[in-house]
Amino acid sequence: MGNLIKVLTRDIDHNAAHFFLDFENAQPTESEKEIYNQVNVVLKDAEGILEDLQSYRGAGHEIREVKHKHFPFLVALEKSVAQAVVDSVISIGTEVRTISPEMQLNILIFFFSLEAALRGLLGALTSTPYSPTQHLEREQALAKQFAEILHFTLRFDELKMTNPAIQNDFSYYRRTLSRMRINNVPAEGENEVNNELANRMSLFYAEATPMLKTLSDATTKFVSENKNLPIENTTDCLSTMASVCRVMLETPEYRSRFTNEETVSFCLRVMVGVIILYDHVHPVGAFAKTSKIDMKGCIKVLKDQPPNSVEGLLNALRYTTKHLNDETTSKQIKSMLQ
């Protein structure tokens, strides 16, 4: 089986198969390389974007200064502050630097590319004649890339939620740029973000968890556009991935196989990510009794970790899933997430 080792197939969790998936070392086979290389082009920029978000310091000081002046007619002052926000919003870096709208557009394109990459991976991991479990067993490198997208998604949203300056600064920038246009005051040409791009960015950042929303919508769209593909192919792929992560995390023998301490947090984020996608795609969601995801087991695994390390993931289950508050969700599960 290579790096994908079958752990057990006991008659629990609706007969779901459980595997140890080597997230650290899986390499593409010849048949995986085409899609793997396409997705890898997108993923190579992911770490840099996370580093930029983590180091984003905002332009709150400059914004507060102009608000204290009480001279809204001093367009020149407003312009100087707008430029400070432009530099901060567009650079997203530890050292404020000027980056062109083209670079900002490239950042937005990354998110659209990630959405397309997810659809490509879902197509590969759910296609006939193989079952989703067989795909995960045969195409380990693609499963690893799928996991990397989910890990990036939750990490991105965690950073965005803990740094409100990202959205606040851009909102201020848009308002200021609008007033400058009304007053016929030109912005710095190479730094101005056009209206269409600004609107897309604003809508994106307005979401509490923008990347999860993007991937949930992309997964739902994938299912709706592939009507000849049974929805179970997609939901079984997600539920199997959740089971893989849960078993690896709760079984010391398999958890000890990790050589990198960061793999634990990686698995936790991937597990939560596939649960959320499953809940948005499956007609009755992840919390129903008929769900192929052992939600009690997954929540227990999360709660067995140091509290500070998983609160964001628990909040993701509380606030970004679709069916948690349905009447069909057991009181025990609701209680576990309170």
Residue, then its C-alpha position, 0 to 999 in steps of 0.5 A: m500500500g506504500n505510504l497509505i497503510k490500512v489501520l482497521t475496517r471494523d464495523i463502526d462509523h457506518n463501515a467507513a474505512h480507516f487509513f493512516l495517510d502519510f501527509e509528510n512523505a506522500q509523492p505523486t505517482e506517474s498517473e497523479k503528476e499532471i493534476y499534482n503539478q497543476v495544483n502545486v503551482v497554486l500551493k507554492d504561494a500559500e505559505g507566503i500569503l500566510e506569512d504576510l497575513q501573520s506579519y500584517r501590522g495595519a494602519g490604525h495609527e494613521i487613521r486615528e490621527v486624521k480622525h482627530k484633526h476634524f478637518p475633513f476639507l483638508v483633502a491633502l491630509e486625507k490623501s496622505v493617510a489614504q496612501a499610508v493605508v494603501d501601502s499597508v493594505i497592499s503590502i501586508g508586510t513587516e516593512v511598509r512598502t509600495i506594491s502595485p495593484e497588479m500585485q494585489l490582483n495577483i493575491l486575489i487571483f490566488f484565491f480563485s486559483l485555489e478554488a479551481a485547484l480544489r475542484g480539480l482535486l475533487g474531480a480526481l478523487t471522486s471519479t469512477p470507476y474507483s471508490p473514494t476510499q480506493h482513490l485515497e489509497r491509490e492517489q496519496a499525493l493528491a490526497k495530501q494536496f487536498a489536505e494542504i488546501l484545507h490546512f491553508t484555508l483554516r489557517f488563513d481564516e484564523l489569522k484573518m479573524t484575529n487581526p481585524a485591521i485587515q478588513n478595517d484598513f481596507s474599508y477605510y481605504r475604499r471610503t477615502l479613495s471614493r471621497m478623493r475621486i469625488n473631489n477630483v484628487p488623483a491617487e498615486g496612480e500605480n497604487e490605486v486599486n480599481n473599483e471592481l477589484a476593491n469590491r471583490m476584496s471587500l466582499f471577500y474580507a467581509e466574510a467571517t471565514p472567507m476561505l472556508k466560505t470560498l471552499s464550501d461554495a466551490t464544493t457545492k458548485f462541484v457537486s451541482e455541476n457534476k450531476n452524473l457523479p453520485i453525490e456520495n462520491t464526494t461526501d464519502c471522500l470527505s467522510t473518509m478523510a475525516s476518519v483518517c485524521r481522527v484515527m491517526l490522532e487518537t491512536p498513539e501507535y499511528r500518531s507516533r509515526f509523525t516525524n514533525e510536531e506540526t503534523v498534529s495541528f495539520c491533521l486537526r485542521v484537515m479533519v475540521g475542514v472536511i467536516i465543514l465541507y461535508d456539512h455544507v454538501h451533504p443533504v442532512g449534514a455532518f451532525a445527523k445520526t446517518s452521517k458517515i462522520d463520527m462527530k462525537g469522536c472528532i470533537k473528543v479528539l479536538k477537546d483532548q488537545p491543549p485548549n488554546s491550540v484548538e479553540g479556533l477549530l471548535n469555533a469553526l465547527r460552532y459557527t461555520t457549519k450549516h446543520l449544527n443547530d438542526e433539530t436532528t442534531s443530538k443534544q449530546i453533540k450540541s452540548m459538546l460544542q457549547 
